[in-house]
Amino acid sequence: MWGMSEISEVVAGEFAWVELGDRRLNARVASVAAQLSRSPAAGFPKVLTEAELSGYYRLVNHEAVNFERLLEAHVEASKRRAEVLRRVIVAHDTSDFRFSDEVAREGLGPMDNGGQGFYGHASVAFDEERRIVGTLAFEPWIRVSKDPAAAKRTQKERYESPDNESLRWMRAVHRAEKELAGTGAALVHVMDREADDYDILCELMSHSYRFVIRASTDRLLSPKHGGVKLKEYARSLDVRVERRAQLAHRKKKRRPKELKKFPPRTLRDARLSFSVGRVALRRPDIASKDLPAELELSLVHVREIHPPEDCEPVEWFLLTDQPVDTEEHIFRIVDDYRTRWGIEEFFKVLKTGCSIEKRQHESAHAMLNTLAIALTIAWALMTLRHVARDVRTKNLPATEVLSPPQIEILRIRSRGTLPADPTVEQAVLALARFFGGHLRGNGHPGWQVLGRAYESLLLVEFGWRLATQAGVGV
C-alpha cells in the first residue's frame, strides 16, 4: 500500500520499465512525472523551476521520446498489478482531445464540431471492486480530410480499410488479451453502445473473448423469436430479480451529441428490475456475407421501476457471451458493465485533473508525450480516491497515507474533532473537509477534491517545516 505523501514516488515508479535508449532520458522521464504529479492541474511554469521547465520541453520534444515507449512502461506496471487478480474488467472507450484554434499545432487534425486535436481510444483495467489497475492500451489517432472515393466502397471494403475507425475496438481488445496472456486472470471486455456492431460481436465470439456490450441498435432477431426486434423481445421477458442501486449525477452542461445519449439527471436511489434470455441476432443486410447469418448471445435487460416524475428511466440492453442462469450471473454482468463508468472518470481526470487540453505544446509529438505521462498521474489520482473507501484499508492508521506532521496539521485545523490516532478514513475525510471544501453531506470526496486538498496541505506542511527549522512556535 502507498500513501498520498508518496504519490510522486509512485508515479515515478511507473516508469521503472521505460526504455528510451538513453539512461539519462529514462531518469528524466521519471523525475518529470514525479514533479508534475505534485500539482497535476497547474500550469507547468508554476510547478517547475525555469531550469526544470526547459528540461521538460527538451524531453517531450526529443525525437527519441515517443508516446508508444512511454505508454509501454505504464502498461508493464499495470500488467504486474493485474497478474495477481482472478478477474480483470477491461473498459474500452474513446474520447476527443481538442485544443484552441488560436495557434495551429503541428500534426493535429480537424475535430467534430470544429477545432483541432486528436482522438484517443483507451483500454483501462479494473478489478472486481472497480478499483483502477492501469492502462493496457491507448491508441491515439488524428483525422485527415475524408477521401471522396470512400463513399463508393462496399460495406466489406469500408470495414477492412485500414482507416476504418471502428477497427480500433478489436485492436484494443487483442492488445489487452496479449498483454495479460499467461497471467491466469480472466478478462472481461466492457464497451458502451458505440461498440454495438455485428462485426465486433462476431469477432469477439470467434476468439472466445468474454464481453459485455450495451446494445444500441434495435436489431432484427431470428425468425424463431417470432419476427420481433431485440428491444420488444427484451421487454416481454419475465422479471427474474430486482435490486436497488444508486444512479450517479449527470450534469446538464454537455455537448448536444452527448446530451442525447446521456441526458442530465440528479443523484438518486433507483429500483431496478432484471430480465434475461438467449437471443439470436440476424446478420444485418449491409454486413459482409462472410459473417454468420445468426449470432446467439445472452441478453440482460435492466429497467428502472417507478422512476421519479420528469426523470428519464434507466434502461439497458446488455449483450454478453456469459451465462445468465443464476442471480449471481446476472448481477455480475450488470456490475461488470457498471465498471465502464470508471473509464469516463478516467478521461475526466486526464482533462480536468491533469488539464491535458490546456497544455500549450506546438506539436502533436510533444502533446502525446505529455499525455503518456498524464496517463500514469490519472491512474494515481484515481487510486488515491479509493484509499479511504476500501473496507480493507479505511480503518488502518492514518500514518499509512499521511506523514505525522500532516496528521498534526489536520488535528489542529479540526479543533479537536479529529481523534488522537485517526484512521485512514477519518484523516482523508478531514483533509477533504478542511482543505478541499468538501461538505459532510456530499458522501465520499472524489479525486478532484482530494487532489486540491492535498496540494493545499503540502503548502501548509512546507511552512510548518520551515517554522520548525527556524525554531518558531506553531
C-alpha positions as CSV (number, residue, x, y, z in Angstrom):
1,M,0.0,0.0,0.0
2,W,1.1,3.5,-0.6
3,G,0.1,6.9,0.8
4,M,-0.7,10.2,-0.6
5,S,2.5,11.6,0.8
6,E,4.3,9.3,-1.6
7,I,2.3,9.9,-4.7
8,S,5.2,11.4,-6.6
9,E,7.3,8.4,-5.9
10,V,4.6,6.1,-7.1
11,V,4.1,8.0,-10.3
12,A,7.9,7.9,-10.9
13,G,7.9,4.2,-10.3
14,E,5.5,3.7,-13.2
15,F,8.5,4.5,-15.5
16,A,10.8,1.9,-13.9
17,W,10.5,-0.1,-17.2
18,V,10.8,2.8,-19.7
19,E,13.4,2.3,-22.3
20,L,14.3,5.3,-24.4
21,G,17.8,4.2,-25.4
22,D,19.5,6.6,-23.0
23,R,19.7,6.2,-19.2
24,R,19.6,10.0,-18.8
25,L,16.3,10.2,-20.7
26,N,14.9,7.3,-18.7
27,A,15.7,9.1,-15.4
28,R,14.4,12.4,-16.7
29,V,11.0,11.0,-17.5
30,A,10.6,9.6,-14.0
31,S,11.8,12.8,-12.5
32,V,9.4,15.0,-14.6
33,A,6.4,12.7,-13.9
34,A,7.1,12.9,-10.2
35,Q,7.3,16.7,-10.3
36,L,4.1,17.1,-12.3
37,S,2.1,14.7,-10.1
38,R,2.5,17.1,-7.1
39,S,0.2,19.6,-8.7
40,P,-1.1,18.0,-12.0
41,A,-3.8,20.6,-12.9
42,A,-1.4,23.6,-12.5
43,G,0.4,25.2,-15.4
44,F,3.9,23.8,-15.8
45,P,5.7,27.2,-15.1
46,K,4.0,27.1,-11.7
47,V,5.2,23.6,-10.9
48,L,8.7,23.6,-12.4
49,T,11.7,25.9,-12.0
50,E,13.0,27.7,-15.0
51,A,15.7,25.1,-15.5
52,E,13.3,22.2,-14.9
53,L,10.8,23.7,-17.4
54,S,13.5,24.0,-20.0
55,G,14.5,20.3,-19.4
56,Y,10.8,19.3,-19.6
57,Y,10.3,20.9,-23.0
58,R,13.5,19.3,-24.3
59,L,12.3,15.9,-23.1
60,V,8.8,16.0,-24.7
61,N,10.1,17.3,-27.9
62,H,13.1,14.9,-28.1
63,E,12.9,12.6,-31.2
64,A,13.9,9.5,-29.1
65,V,11.0,10.1,-26.7
66,N,7.6,8.9,-28.1
67,F,4.2,8.1,-26.9
68,E,4.4,4.3,-27.5
69,R,7.6,3.9,-25.5
70,L,6.3,5.9,-22.6
71,L,3.0,4.0,-22.7
72,E,4.8,0.7,-22.6
73,A,6.3,1.5,-19.2
74,H,2.9,2.1,-17.6
75,V,1.4,-0.9,-19.4
76,E,4.1,-3.1,-17.9
77,A,3.4,-1.7,-14.4
78,S,-0.3,-2.3,-15.0
79,K,0.3,-5.9,-16.1
80,R,2.2,-6.6,-12.9
81,R,-0.7,-5.4,-10.8
82,A,-3.2,-7.4,-12.9
83,E,-1.4,-10.7,-12.8
84,V,-2.3,-11.3,-9.2
85,L,-6.1,-10.8,-9.8
86,R,-8.6,-13.5,-10.5
87,R,-10.8,-11.4,-12.9
88,V,-9.9,-8.2,-14.7
89,I,-12.6,-6.0,-16.2
90,V,-11.2,-4.0,-19.2
91,A,-13.3,-1.0,-20.0
92,H,-12.9,0.4,-23.6
93,D,-13.9,3.8,-24.8
94,T,-13.0,6.8,-27.0
95,S,-12.6,10.4,-26.1
96,D,-11.6,13.5,-28.0
97,F,-8.8,15.9,-27.0
98,R,-9.4,19.3,-28.5
99,F,-7.2,22.4,-28.4
100,S,-7.5,26.1,-29.1
101,D,-7.8,27.3,-32.7
102,E,-5.7,30.4,-31.9
103,V,-2.5,28.7,-32.9
104,A,-2.1,25.9,-35.4
105,R,-0.5,22.9,-33.8
106,E,1.8,20.7,-36.0
107,G,0.4,17.3,-36.6
108,L,-3.1,17.9,-35.1
109,G,-6.2,17.3,-37.2
110,P,-9.8,18.5,-37.6
111,M,-12.4,17.6,-34.9
112,D,-16.1,17.1,-34.9
113,N,-17.9,20.4,-34.3
114,G,-14.7,22.4,-35.2
115,G,-11.3,22.8,-33.5
116,Q,-8.1,20.9,-33.8
117,G,-6.8,17.9,-31.8
118,F,-6.8,14.2,-31.8
119,Y,-8.9,11.2,-30.6
120,G,-7.8,8.6,-28.1
121,H,-9.1,5.1,-27.6
122,A,-8.3,3.7,-24.1
123,S,-8.5,0.2,-22.6
124,V,-8.3,0.6,-18.8
125,A,-8.2,-2.4,-16.4
126,F,-10.2,-2.5,-13.2
127,D,-10.5,-5.2,-10.5
128,E,-13.8,-6.7,-9.4
129,E,-14.3,-3.9,-6.8
130,R,-13.9,-1.4,-9.6
131,R,-10.5,-0.2,-8.4
132,I,-8.4,1.0,-11.3
133,V,-5.5,-1.3,-12.2
134,G,-4.0,0.7,-15.0
135,T,-3.9,1.2,-18.8
136,L,-3.4,-1.8,-21.0
137,A,-3.8,0.0,-24.4
138,F,-4.2,3.6,-25.6
139,E,-4.5,4.3,-29.3
140,P,-4.4,8.0,-30.4
141,W,-5.3,8.9,-33.9
142,I,-5.5,12.1,-35.9
143,R,-8.2,12.5,-38.5
144,V,-7.5,13.7,-42.0
145,S,-9.8,15.0,-44.7
146,K,-12.2,12.4,-45.9
147,D,-11.5,10.6,-49.2
148,P,-14.4,11.2,-51.6
149,A,-13.8,7.7,-53.1
150,A,-14.5,6.1,-49.7
151,A,-18.3,6.6,-50.2
152,K,-18.2,4.2,-53.2
153,R,-16.7,1.3,-51.2
154,T,-18.7,-1.7,-50.3
155,Q,-19.6,-2.4,-46.7
156,K,-16.9,-5.1,-46.5
157,E,-14.3,-2.8,-48.2
158,R,-15.1,0.0,-45.7
159,Y,-14.8,-2.3,-42.7
160,E,-11.5,-3.8,-43.8
161,S,-10.0,-0.5,-44.8
162,P,-7.0,0.5,-42.5
163,D,-8.6,3.9,-42.0
164,N,-11.8,2.5,-40.6
165,E,-12.0,3.9,-37.1
166,S,-14.3,1.2,-35.8
167,L,-11.4,-1.3,-36.1
168,R,-9.9,0.3,-33.1
169,W,-12.2,-1.6,-30.8
170,M,-10.9,-5.0,-31.7
171,R,-7.3,-3.8,-32.0
172,A,-7.6,-2.7,-28.4
173,V,-9.2,-6.0,-27.3
174,H,-6.5,-8.1,-29.0
175,R,-3.8,-6.0,-27.4
176,A,-5.3,-6.3,-23.9
177,E,-5.6,-10.0,-24.3
178,K,-2.0,-10.2,-25.5
179,E,-0.7,-8.1,-22.6
180,L,-2.4,-10.3,-19.9
181,A,-1.9,-13.7,-21.7
182,G,-0.4,-16.2,-19.3
183,T,-1.3,-14.3,-16.1
184,G,-4.2,-16.5,-15.2
185,A,-6.6,-13.5,-15.0
186,A,-10.0,-13.9,-16.7
187,L,-10.5,-10.8,-18.8
188,V,-14.0,-9.3,-19.4
189,H,-14.2,-6.6,-22.1
190,V,-16.8,-3.9,-21.4
191,M,-18.0,-1.5,-24.0
192,D,-20.8,1.0,-24.5
193,R,-23.3,1.5,-27.3
194,E,-20.7,2.7,-29.9
195,A,-19.3,-0.9,-30.0
196,D,-22.7,-2.4,-30.8
197,D,-21.5,-3.6,-34.2
198,Y,-22.3,-7.0,-35.7
199,D,-18.7,-7.4,-37.0
200,I,-17.3,-6.7,-33.5
201,L,-19.7,-9.1,-31.8
202,C,-18.8,-11.9,-34.3
203,E,-15.1,-11.3,-33.8
204,L,-15.4,-11.4,-30.1
205,M,-17.3,-14.7,-30.2
206,S,-14.9,-16.2,-32.8
207,H,-11.9,-15.7,-30.3
208,S,-14.0,-16.8,-27.3
209,Y,-13.3,-13.5,-25.6
210,R,-15.6,-12.6,-22.6
211,F,-17.5,-9.4,-23.1
212,V,-20.5,-7.2,-22.0
213,I,-21.7,-4.7,-24.6
214,R,-24.6,-2.3,-24.2
215,A,-26.9,-2.6,-27.3
216,S,-27.8,0.5,-29.2
217,T,-29.4,-0.9,-32.4
218,D,-32.9,-2.4,-32.2
219,R,-31.8,-5.4,-34.2
220,L,-33.9,-7.9,-36.0
221,L,-33.9,-11.3,-34.3
222,S,-34.0,-14.7,-35.8
223,P,-37.4,-15.9,-37.2
224,K,-37.6,-18.4,-34.3
225,H,-38.2,-15.3,-32.0
226,G,-41.4,-14.6,-33.8
227,G,-40.2,-11.8,-36.1
228,V,-39.8,-9.3,-33.3
229,K,-36.9,-6.9,-32.7
230,L,-34.4,-7.0,-29.8
231,K,-36.0,-4.4,-27.5
232,E,-39.5,-5.6,-27.9
233,Y,-38.4,-9.2,-27.1
234,A,-36.4,-8.0,-24.1
235,R,-39.3,-6.1,-22.6
236,S,-41.5,-9.2,-23.0
237,L,-39.3,-11.3,-20.7
238,D,-40.3,-12.1,-17.2
239,V,-38.5,-10.2,-14.4
240,R,-36.1,-12.6,-12.7
241,V,-34.9,-10.4,-9.8
242,E,-34.9,-6.8,-8.5
243,R,-32.2,-4.7,-6.8
244,R,-31.7,-1.1,-5.6
245,A,-28.8,0.9,-7.0
246,Q,-27.6,4.5,-6.7
247,L,-27.6,6.3,-10.0
248,A,-24.8,8.9,-10.4
249,H,-25.4,12.6,-11.1
250,R,-25.2,13.8,-14.7
251,K,-24.6,17.4,-15.4
252,K,-26.6,19.4,-17.9
253,K,-23.6,21.1,-19.5
254,R,-22.7,18.7,-22.3
255,R,-22.3,18.9,-26.0
256,P,-25.6,18.4,-27.8
257,K,-24.5,15.0,-29.2
258,E,-23.6,13.8,-25.7
259,L,-26.9,15.1,-24.2
260,K,-28.9,12.9,-26.5
261,K,-27.0,9.8,-25.3
262,F,-26.5,10.9,-21.7
263,P,-29.5,13.1,-20.5
264,P,-28.9,15.0,-17.3
265,R,-30.2,13.5,-14.0
266,T,-29.8,14.0,-10.3
267,L,-28.2,11.6,-7.9
268,R,-30.9,9.1,-6.9
269,D,-31.6,5.7,-5.4
270,A,-33.3,3.6,-8.1
271,R,-35.2,0.3,-8.0
272,L,-34.2,-1.8,-11.0
273,S,-35.6,-5.0,-12.5
274,F,-33.6,-7.6,-14.3
275,S,-34.8,-9.9,-17.1
276,V,-32.7,-12.4,-19.0
277,G,-32.8,-14.6,-22.0
278,R,-31.0,-16.0,-25.1
279,V,-31.3,-14.2,-28.4
280,A,-30.2,-15.0,-31.9
281,L,-29.3,-11.8,-33.8
282,R,-29.9,-11.7,-37.5
283,R,-27.0,-10.6,-39.7
284,P,-27.7,-7.0,-41.0
285,D,-28.3,-6.7,-44.7
286,I,-25.3,-4.4,-45.1
287,A,-22.9,-6.7,-43.2
288,S,-20.5,-8.9,-45.0
289,K,-21.9,-12.2,-46.2
290,D,-18.8,-13.9,-44.8
291,L,-20.2,-13.3,-41.3
292,P,-22.5,-15.9,-39.7
293,A,-26.2,-15.5,-40.7
294,E,-27.1,-15.5,-37.0
295,L,-25.3,-14.9,-33.7
296,E,-26.6,-16.4,-30.5
297,L,-25.9,-14.4,-27.3
298,S,-27.1,-13.9,-23.8
299,L,-29.2,-10.8,-23.0
300,V,-29.7,-8.9,-19.8
301,H,-32.4,-6.3,-19.8
302,V,-32.3,-3.7,-16.9
303,R,-35.2,-1.3,-16.4
304,E,-35.9,1.2,-13.7
305,I,-39.2,0.7,-11.8
306,H,-41.3,3.7,-11.0
307,P,-38.7,6.5,-11.8
308,P,-39.4,10.0,-10.4
309,E,-41.6,12.3,-12.4
310,D,-39.8,14.1,-15.2
311,C,-36.8,11.7,-15.0
312,E,-35.6,9.6,-17.9
313,P,-35.9,6.0,-16.7
314,V,-32.8,3.8,-16.8
315,E,-33.0,1.0,-19.4
316,W,-30.1,-1.1,-20.6
317,F,-29.9,-3.9,-23.1
318,L,-26.7,-5.8,-22.4
319,L,-25.3,-8.4,-24.8
320,T,-22.8,-10.9,-23.5
321,D,-21.3,-14.3,-24.1
322,Q,-21.6,-15.1,-20.4
323,P,-24.2,-17.4,-18.8
324,V,-27.3,-15.8,-17.2
325,D,-28.6,-18.8,-15.3
326,T,-28.4,-17.6,-11.8
327,E,-28.8,-14.3,-9.8
328,E,-25.1,-14.3,-9.3
329,H,-24.5,-14.4,-13.0
330,I,-27.0,-11.6,-13.7
331,F,-25.6,-9.3,-11.0
332,R,-22.0,-10.0,-12.1
333,I,-22.8,-9.0,-15.7
334,V,-24.5,-5.8,-14.6
335,D,-21.7,-4.9,-12.2
336,D,-19.2,-5.6,-15.0
337,Y,-21.0,-3.1,-17.2
338,R,-21.1,-0.5,-14.4
339,T,-17.3,-0.7,-14.3
340,R,-17.4,1.1,-17.6
341,W,-18.2,4.3,-15.8
342,G,-14.7,4.2,-14.5
343,I,-13.2,4.9,-17.9
344,E,-15.4,8.0,-18.2
345,E,-14.0,9.2,-14.9
346,F,-10.5,8.3,-16.2
347,F,-11.0,10.7,-19.2
348,K,-12.3,13.4,-16.8
349,V,-9.2,13.1,-14.7
350,L,-7.0,13.5,-17.7
351,K,-8.9,16.6,-18.9
352,T,-9.7,18.2,-15.5
353,G,-7.3,16.8,-13.0
354,C,-4.3,16.9,-15.4
355,S,-5.5,19.8,-17.6
356,I,-4.3,17.9,-20.7
357,E,-6.3,20.1,-23.1
358,K,-4.9,23.3,-21.7
359,R,-1.3,22.5,-22.5
360,Q,0.3,24.8,-25.0
361,H,2.6,22.5,-26.9
362,E,3.1,23.3,-30.5
363,S,3.2,19.8,-31.9
364,A,1.3,16.5,-31.7
365,H,4.5,14.8,-30.8
366,A,5.0,16.8,-27.6
367,M,1.3,16.7,-26.8
368,L,1.2,12.9,-27.0
369,N,4.3,12.6,-24.9
370,T,2.7,14.8,-22.2
371,L,-0.5,12.6,-22.4
372,A,1.6,9.5,-21.8
373,I,2.9,10.9,-18.6
374,A,-0.6,12.1,-17.6
375,L,-2.0,8.6,-18.0
376,T,0.1,7.5,-15.0
377,I,-0.9,10.5,-13.0
378,A,-4.6,9.9,-13.7
379,W,-4.1,6.3,-12.5
380,A,-2.5,7.5,-9.3
381,L,-5.2,10.1,-8.6
382,M,-8.0,7.6,-9.1
383,T,-6.2,5.1,-6.8
384,L,-5.8,7.8,-4.2
385,R,-9.6,8.2,-4.0
386,H,-10.1,4.6,-3.2
387,V,-7.8,4.5,-0.2
388,A,-10.4,6.0,2.2
389,R,-13.3,4.0,0.7
390,D,-11.8,0.5,0.6
391,V,-13.1,-1.6,3.6
392,R,-9.7,-3.3,3.6
393,T,-7.8,-0.1,4.2
394,K,-10.1,2.6,5.6
395,N,-9.7,1.5,9.2
396,L,-5.9,1.3,9.1
397,P,-3.9,4.0,11.0
398,A,-3.7,7.4,9.1
399,T,0.1,7.1,9.2
400,E,-0.4,4.7,6.3
401,V,-1.3,7.6,4.0
402,L,-0.2,10.8,5.7
403,S,3.0,11.9,7.4
404,P,2.9,12.7,11.2
405,P,3.2,16.5,10.6
406,Q,0.3,16.3,8.1
407,I,-1.8,14.5,10.7
408,E,-0.9,17.0,13.3
409,I,-1.8,19.9,11.0
410,L,-5.2,18.2,10.4
411,R,-5.7,17.8,14.1
412,I,-5.1,21.4,14.8
413,R,-7.3,22.5,11.9
414,S,-10.1,20.3,13.1
415,R,-10.0,21.9,16.6
416,G,-10.0,18.7,18.4
417,T,-12.6,16.8,16.4
418,L,-10.0,14.5,14.8
419,P,-9.1,11.6,17.2
420,A,-5.6,11.3,18.6
421,D,-5.0,8.2,16.5
422,P,-7.2,8.7,13.4
423,T,-7.9,6.0,10.8
424,V,-7.3,6.4,7.1
425,E,-10.9,7.2,6.5
426,Q,-11.1,9.8,9.3
427,A,-8.0,11.6,8.2
428,V,-8.9,11.7,4.5
429,L,-12.4,13.0,5.3
430,A,-10.8,15.7,7.5
431,L,-8.4,16.5,4.7
432,A,-11.2,16.9,2.2
433,R,-13.3,19.0,4.5
434,F,-10.8,21.4,5.9
435,F,-8.6,21.8,2.8
436,G,-10.8,20.9,-0.1
437,G,-14.1,22.5,0.9
438,H,-15.9,19.1,0.9
439,L,-19.3,19.1,2.8
440,R,-20.2,16.3,5.1
441,G,-23.5,15.6,3.4
442,N,-21.9,15.0,0.0
443,G,-20.7,11.5,0.6
444,H,-17.2,10.4,-0.1
445,P,-14.9,13.0,-1.6
446,G,-13.8,12.4,-5.2
447,W,-10.3,12.5,-6.7
448,Q,-10.7,16.2,-7.7
449,V,-11.4,17.4,-4.1
450,L,-8.7,15.2,-2.7
451,G,-6.1,16.4,-5.2
452,R,-6.9,20.1,-4.4
453,A,-6.9,19.4,-0.7
454,Y,-3.7,17.6,-0.7
455,E,-2.0,20.3,-2.7
456,S,-3.1,22.8,-0.1
457,L,-1.9,20.5,2.7
458,L,1.5,20.3,1.1
459,L,1.9,24.1,1.2
460,V,0.9,24.2,4.8
461,E,3.3,21.4,5.7
462,F,6.1,23.2,3.9
463,G,5.5,26.3,6.0
464,W,5.3,24.1,9.1
465,R,8.7,22.5,8.4
466,L,10.3,25.9,7.7
467,A,8.9,27.3,11.0
468,T,10.1,24.2,12.9
469,Q,13.6,24.5,11.4
470,A,13.7,28.2,12.4
471,G,12.6,27.4,15.9
472,V,9.3,29.4,15.6
473,G,6.4,28.2,17.6
474,V,3.5,26.8,15.5
